[in-house]
Amino acid sequence: MQIFHCPFCGPRPDAEFHYAGDADKPRPARDCSDEEWARYLLMRANARGVARELWVHRAGCGRWIVLARDTVSHEIGGSEPLNP
Amino acid sequence: MPGLLSRYSAWRLLREGLAGQQGWTPAWEDRDPDPAYDVVVVGGGGHGLATAYYLARTHGITRVAVLEKGWIGGGNTGRNTTIIRSNYFHPQSAALYDLSVSLYETLALELNYNIMFSQRGMMEIAHNQPELESMARAANAMRINGVDIEVIGRDEVLRREPLLDPSPRSRWPVYGALLQRRAGTARHDAVAWGYARAAAALGVHIVQDCEVRGFAIAGGRVVAVETSRGTVRAERLGLAVAGNSSVLARRAGFDLPLQSYTLQAMVSEPVKPCLNTVVLSTSTGSYVSQSDKGELVMGGNLDRAPSYAQRGSFRISQSVVSPLVELFPAFATLKLLRQWGGTVDTSPDNSPIIGPSPVAGLYLNCGWGTGGFKAIPAGGTLFAHLLATGRHHPLSEPFDYGRFARGELVDEGHAGVAH
């Protein structure tokens, strides 16, 4: 087990959190091209090393957070609210 | 193919045995890279080695190098649970994976290397009536696609696996199963070694300890790879690097719709033969088979956060083992011997990506996710065709990179169980 730090609830077991995709991914305009939409919908950063990830504290406060997490060492660099 | 003197046979075993085992030679030569090749394949796993072999054998292209950052077969090819099956839902996938099973059936003879393919059959067990009914639907679709598959009842399942808990009050009761008789297991290391030996005998260079760090791209076309052992020029370049595909794609300047996760596997201490088939529990995703050494080989779901660590969490190990112990109460007395993980490249539709990349001269074979091992002979055949001709084989066309922008996904969520 790992401890994740929820900006709202403090340190909690990682099992309470659910991974939800890449952070920093703005939704394109409604009239974007198929390629732009596919990039938004399906392409992934899939970083090897420190990644900025969207997680939801599903079994806790239910709020969305951004975790800086190393995908090789699994170390957590920091956490912040998605919508401060 | 290897010359008569180096062919493996019963006669050869006997002769070398009488000569004190002194006459064996290395199965392939570990090479330094040349400065240039017709085709460079990055990744010395099953797919990369098979691709090199078929390039040489089927297409007569022998100025080929396989560049591997570690040792051949040391990634997912040596970390999977060795299951081979083709019970996929959509016609495109059925054609792909059935080709693979067919090639596996004759592979030991073709490569002159015993890959120990054992078609012991695989049962996907239904634990309730609705599951059994949805299985019947899947079986009908698969049979229309020409895959040998049948739904069998509870008595037949229990006859095939007497150690299953027959109680209707069990946590995971047995209602019936989807049976593929041609499915089974093979020796995973032997698949890598067999392809490596056969490819090297045809002139392919196998280069280990050679990490690809970047690409030389001129006028939108890839012309060389920068490696830890110098620059290697290539007319065409193929990536077959599974979990690290996104990392290399980014260095070439494009994105992939892949997410890398840890898939773990584990084995029990070895016991006498007690399990006849490959058994998968449909509701839980856990599965088990018995190796020729007697170990129970177990696997199940992915770890829950993206990872390149090649190690799995204890929580998932528990969730893999606990339903199997409910299904087979006798297994509860066994100890786990080893547990390990591999980095798998999962795609949005649980189907692979085979085809040209956005960079000219650079081709993709990735996105096999949790099911790459079973697809090695087919992946190698189709990727070799692509690298040799620059065009898709008809069977790889549906798996093109362009399908994501076109919205033509081949959604194998149903059959995309993690193995």
Interface residues (C-beta under 8 A of the other chain):
Chain A: M1 D14 A15 H18 Y19 D34 E35 W37 A38 R39 L42 M43 R44 A45 N46 A47 R48 A51 E53 R69 T71 V72 S73 H74
Chain B: N244 S246 V247 D255 L256 P257 L258 Q259 S260 R304 A305 P306 S307 Y308 A309 F314 R315 P348 F404 A405 R406 G407
